[in-house]
Amino acid sequence: MESSPLKSTLRIALVGDYNPDVLAHQAIPLAIDDAAAVLEVNADYDWLATPDIASTEDLVGYDAIWVVPASPYKNEEGAFHAIRYARENSVPLLGTCGGFQHAIIEYARNVMGWDDAAHGETHSEGRLVIAPLTCALVEKSDTIELRPNTLIAKAYGRLEIEEGYHCNYGIAPLFAGALEQQPLKVTGWDSEGEIRAVELVTHPFFVATLFQHERAALAGRPAPLVQAFLRAAQR
């Protein structure tokens, strides 16, 4: 059977509360435009504010979903709707920083049954699967080791990368251990062994990173993971 032709025009949902002062928000359109030029596709993107996402119906029609940095979101349920829709419908999903954190919480709640999974930045009760980092990563860069033969490693073409962060929260130790038997696999670690990237191996493209790789575009450099994201959206 012949495979379907690749899409030449893509619709990308950027889920988050746009703020022109956030560096990642400045970088994301540049990263998408650069990746689209490399792949020779048209990529149209819509910023979807989290209060405007009332249900998964608001995500229908998009070829890919990127849950962007700058949390806490105005409406975290909007972000959870987007992540769940992408996960359950095999829609390519990219999560960075806050998107990474909320992808972890959504998975904990709706796949692992941790109904009280929560974010330590906005909640004081429940199982805080996202907790303060031992060392804050605000405007810092670090080396990340990638798991071989993963989507992220294939995107970069190497097993060690250096990327920048702007965050104070990451995966709590209690949840890191629980992930070991899950199809949501850890695919990137820092030099201390702390989790910095995950991907869902049962999904065509479900990748989330604590680091903000899209910022490469601000320096005129390609963002390999954004290229991989758009390539997945073409199929």
Secondary structure in CASP SS format (residue, H / E / C, confidence):
PFRMAT SS
TARGET T0000
AUTHOR 0000-0000-0000
METHOD secondary structure of the structure
MODEL  1
M C 1.00
E C 1.00
S C 1.00
S C 1.00
P C 1.00
L C 1.00
K C 1.00
S C 1.00
T E 1.00
L E 1.00
R E 1.00
I E 1.00
A E 1.00
L E 1.00
V E 1.00
G C 1.00
D C 1.00
Y C 1.00
N C 1.00
P C 1.00
D C 1.00
V C 1.00
L H 1.00
A H 1.00
H H 1.00
Q H 1.00
A H 1.00
I H 1.00
P H 1.00
L H 1.00
A H 1.00
I H 1.00
D H 1.00
D H 1.00
A H 1.00
A H 1.00
A H 1.00
V H 1.00
L H 1.00
E C 1.00
V C 1.00
N E 1.00
A E 1.00
D E 1.00
Y E 1.00
D E 1.00
W E 1.00
L E 1.00
A C 1.00
T H 1.00
P H 1.00
D H 1.00
I C 1.00
A C 1.00
S C 1.00
T H 1.00
E H 1.00
D H 1.00
L H 1.00
V C 1.00
G C 1.00
Y C 1.00
D C 1.00
A E 1.00
I E 1.00
W E 1.00
V E 1.00
V C 1.00
P C 1.00
A C 1.00
S C 1.00
P C 1.00
Y C 1.00
K C 1.00
N C 1.00
E H 1.00
E H 1.00
G H 1.00
A H 1.00
F H 1.00
H H 1.00
A H 1.00
I H 1.00
R H 1.00
Y H 1.00
A H 1.00
R H 1.00
E H 1.00
N C 1.00
S C 1.00
V C 1.00
P C 1.00
L E 1.00
L E 1.00
G E 1.00
T E 1.00
C C 1.00
G H 1.00
G H 1.00
F H 1.00
Q H 1.00
H H 1.00
A H 1.00
I H 1.00
I H 1.00
E H 1.00
Y H 1.00
A H 1.00
R H 1.00
N H 1.00
V C 1.00
M C 1.00
G C 1.00
W C 1.00
D C 1.00
D C 1.00
A E 1.00
A E 1.00
H E 1.00
G C 1.00
E C 1.00
T C 1.00
H C 1.00
S C 1.00
E C 1.00
G C 1.00
R E 1.00
L E 1.00
V E 1.00
I E 1.00
A E 1.00
P E 1.00
L E 1.00
T E 1.00
C E 1.00
A E 1.00
L E 1.00
V E 1.00
E E 1.00
K E 1.00
S E 1.00
D E 1.00
T E 1.00
I E 1.00
E E 1.00
L E 1.00
R C 1.00
P C 1.00
N C 1.00
T C 1.00
L H 1.00
I H 1.00
A H 1.00
K H 1.00
A H 1.00
Y H 1.00
G C 1.00
R C 1.00
L C 1.00
E E 1.00
I E 1.00
E E 1.00
E E 1.00
G E 1.00
Y E 1.00
H E 1.00
C E 1.00
N E 1.00
Y E 1.00
G E 1.00
I E 1.00
A C 1.00
P H 1.00
L H 1.00
F H 1.00
A H 1.00
G H 1.00
A H 1.00
L H 1.00
E H 1.00
Q H 1.00
Q C 1.00
P C 1.00
L E 1.00
K E 1.00
V E 1.00
T E 1.00
G E 1.00
W E 1.00
D C 1.00
S C 1.00
E C 1.00
G C 1.00
E C 1.00
I E 1.00
R E 1.00
A E 1.00
V E 1.00
E E 1.00
L E 1.00
V C 1.00
T C 1.00
H C 1.00
P C 1.00
F C 1.00
F E 1.00
V E 1.00
A E 1.00
T E 1.00
L C 1.00
F C 1.00
Q C 1.00
H H 1.00
E H 1.00
R H 1.00
A H 1.00
A H 1.00
L H 1.00
A H 1.00
G C 1.00
R C 1.00
P C 1.00
A C 1.00
P H 1.00
L H 1.00
V H 1.00
Q H 1.00
A H 1.00
F H 1.00
L H 1.00
R H 1.00
A H 1.00
A H 1.00
Q H 1.00
R C 1.00
END
